Amino acid sequence: MARALALAREAAAAGEVPVGAVVVKDGAVIAEGHNAPRTLKDPTAHAELLAIRRASEALGSERLEGCELWVTLEPCAMCAGAIAHARIARLYYAASDPKGGAVEHGARVFEQKQTLHRPEVYSGMGEAEAAGLLRDFFAARR
């Protein structure tokens, strides 16, 4: 989670919402990303999607079986769908997102019977730091 938090700080420095994500396989980081929708002019350029795309390239497969995704904020519905399609084994996220999250809030994507793959989900690691980054980022813009 430390690397994901560092990526979130990089996103904030670039003017992006501070979210970072890392894909780990067999204990090694194989891909990472931070939010970049404004930079890339791409509404799908969330940290999770960028990390998943890069991990798929690194492994040469659209299935990331046996991989873990570490992210600083509860994934939205789009990212939760991608996590399911990629067959991520375990999802770790820091801060909950009552407004836009779709794991323990909102759509609760992994609880839907139509979801073909459900990762193990763990939350709260690094929560205070991740929430602080987000709070500070948005406070500076109000």
C-alpha positions as CSV (number, residue, x, y, z in Angstrom):
1,M,0.0,0.0,0.0
2,A,3.0,2.3,0.6
3,R,3.7,2.3,-3.2
4,A,0.0,3.0,-4.0
5,L,0.0,5.9,-1.6
6,A,3.2,7.3,-3.2
7,L,1.4,7.1,-6.6
8,A,-1.6,8.9,-5.2
9,R,0.7,11.7,-4.1
10,E,2.1,11.8,-7.7
11,A,-1.4,12.1,-9.0
12,A,-2.2,15.0,-6.7
13,A,1.0,16.8,-7.8
14,A,-0.2,16.4,-11.4
15,G,-3.6,17.9,-10.5
16,E,-5.4,14.6,-10.6
17,V,-7.6,13.1,-7.9
18,P,-5.0,11.4,-5.6
19,V,-5.6,7.7,-6.2
20,G,-2.8,5.1,-6.8
21,A,-2.9,1.4,-7.6
22,V,-0.4,-1.4,-7.8
23,V,-0.8,-5.0,-9.2
24,V,1.2,-7.6,-7.3
25,K,2.0,-11.2,-8.4
26,D,3.9,-13.6,-6.3
27,G,5.0,-10.8,-4.0
28,A,6.4,-8.6,-6.7
29,V,4.9,-5.4,-8.2
30,I,4.3,-6.0,-11.9
31,A,2.3,-2.9,-12.7
32,E,1.2,0.4,-11.3
33,G,-0.8,3.5,-12.1
34,H,-2.3,6.6,-10.7
35,N,-5.4,8.6,-11.8
36,A,-4.8,10.4,-15.0
37,P,-8.2,11.2,-16.7
38,R,-7.3,14.9,-17.1
39,T,-3.8,14.3,-18.2
40,L,-4.7,11.6,-20.8
41,K,-8.1,13.2,-21.6
42,D,-9.6,9.8,-21.0
43,P,-12.5,9.3,-18.5
44,T,-11.5,5.7,-18.1
45,A,-7.9,6.5,-17.0
46,H,-8.5,5.6,-13.3
47,A,-5.5,4.2,-11.4
48,E,-7.0,0.7,-11.3
49,L,-7.6,0.5,-15.0
50,L,-4.2,1.8,-15.9
51,A,-2.5,-0.7,-13.5
52,I,-4.7,-3.6,-14.8
53,R,-3.9,-2.7,-18.5
54,R,-0.2,-2.6,-17.7
55,A,-0.3,-5.8,-15.8
56,S,-2.1,-7.5,-18.6
57,E,0.6,-6.3,-21.0
58,A,3.4,-7.5,-18.6
59,L,1.9,-10.9,-18.3
60,G,0.7,-11.2,-21.8
61,S,-2.9,-12.1,-20.7
62,E,-6.2,-10.5,-20.1
63,R,-6.6,-12.7,-17.0
64,L,-4.7,-11.7,-14.0
65,E,-5.3,-14.8,-12.0
66,G,-3.3,-15.0,-8.8
67,C,-2.7,-11.2,-8.8
68,E,-3.5,-8.7,-6.1
69,L,-4.7,-5.2,-6.6
70,W,-3.7,-2.6,-4.0
71,V,-5.5,0.7,-4.4
72,T,-5.9,3.8,-2.2
73,L,-9.7,4.3,-2.7
74,E,-12.6,1.9,-2.9
75,P,-13.1,1.2,-6.6
76,C,-16.0,2.7,-8.6
77,A,-18.4,0.5,-10.6
78,M,-16.3,0.7,-13.7
79,C,-13.1,-0.4,-11.9
80,A,-14.9,-3.1,-9.9
81,G,-16.2,-4.5,-13.2
82,A,-12.7,-4.5,-14.7
83,I,-11.4,-6.2,-11.5
84,A,-13.9,-9.0,-12.0
85,H,-13.2,-9.3,-15.7
86,A,-9.5,-9.5,-15.1
87,R,-10.0,-12.2,-12.5
88,I,-8.0,-10.4,-9.8
89,A,-7.7,-12.8,-6.8
90,R,-7.5,-10.2,-4.0
91,L,-8.4,-6.5,-3.7
92,Y,-7.0,-4.4,-1.0
93,Y,-8.1,-0.8,-0.7
94,A,-7.4,1.9,1.8
95,A,-10.2,4.4,2.1
96,S,-13.9,3.8,1.6
97,D,-15.8,5.9,-0.9
98,P,-19.5,6.4,0.2
99,K,-20.2,8.6,-2.9
100,G,-18.6,6.7,-5.7
101,G,-17.4,3.4,-4.4
102,A,-19.0,0.2,-5.7
103,V,-17.6,-2.5,-3.5
104,E,-19.0,-1.8,0.0
105,H,-21.2,1.1,-1.2
106,G,-23.4,1.9,-4.1
107,A,-23.7,-0.9,-6.7
108,R,-21.8,-3.4,-4.5
109,V,-20.6,-5.0,-7.8
110,F,-19.1,-8.1,-6.3
111,E,-22.4,-9.0,-4.5
112,Q,-24.4,-9.1,-7.7
113,K,-25.3,-12.6,-9.0
114,Q,-24.3,-11.5,-12.5
115,T,-20.7,-10.9,-11.4
116,L,-18.8,-14.0,-12.7
117,H,-15.7,-13.5,-10.5
118,R,-15.5,-12.1,-7.0
119,P,-12.1,-11.3,-5.5
120,E,-11.3,-11.5,-1.8
121,V,-11.7,-8.0,-0.5
122,Y,-9.8,-6.3,2.3
123,S,-10.1,-2.7,3.3
124,G,-8.7,-0.2,5.7
125,M,-4.9,-0.5,5.2
126,G,-3.5,3.0,4.9
127,E,-7.0,4.5,5.2
128,A,-6.1,7.5,7.3
129,E,-3.3,8.6,4.9
130,A,-5.4,8.0,1.8
131,A,-8.4,9.8,3.2
132,G,-6.2,12.7,4.2
133,L,-4.7,13.0,0.7
134,L,-8.2,13.2,-0.8
135,R,-9.5,15.6,1.9
136,D,-6.6,17.9,1.4
137,F,-6.8,17.7,-2.4
138,F,-10.5,18.7,-2.5
139,A,-10.2,21.3,0.2
140,A,-7.5,23.1,-1.9
141,R,-10.0,23.3,-4.8
142,R,-13.0,24.7,-2.9
